[in-house]
Amino acid sequence: QVQLVESGGGLVQAGGSLRLSCAASRRTFRTYAMGWFRQAPGKEREFVAAIIWNGGNTYYADSVKGRFTISRDNAKNTVYLQMNSLKPEDTAVYCCAAATKVAGNPYEYDYWGQGTQVTVSS
């Protein structure tokens, strides 16, 4: 069992930046691929970014490519999502998740955090 806790969400103006963190409870975190997903009111959960266990490869949704960066620090059992040039359409609850292999499909992920709200004002 891996417990995930996100932090770093908040209210920001369009064009601003936020850095989300996701802390894992176990050292086995370093064996998992990690992903960030988001869900806006009335919409389905959407893939944002993912990173393999050692950080060697990263993947992004087209909507965030060039603006968001996913990274991880296995020594700290933490994965990050740096979000720049934020837009109002980025407003959502952002969740991190752990999977045995990297994927864009949320059903491939075994463990989920509770989420953190990101609100971007225009």
C-alpha positions, 0 to 999 in steps of 0.5 A: 500500500502506498499513500500519496498526499498532494500539496501546493494547489491554490488560486493564481492569476492567468499566466502565473505558476504553481508547483504541486508536490506529491509525497509518498509514504513508502520507499517502494515509491521509487519502483513506481511510475507516477502520474498527474491527472486532473478533473474539472467540474462536470468533466472526466478525469484527464491525463496531465503528465507521467514519469517513469520510475527513475525519471528517465522518461516523461510524458505530457498531454498536448494541452500542457506540453511546453508549460508543465514539467513533471519530475521526481526525487526518489530520495524524498519519495516525492513527485512534482508538477511545475505548472507555468503559463497557467490558463483558466482552463487548467482549473481542476482538482489535480491528483497524483497516482502510482502505477507499476508501469507508466500509462496515460490511462487512469485505470492503470494506476493502483494508488491515488492521492486525495487531490489538490485544487488549482484555480486559475483566474482570468 
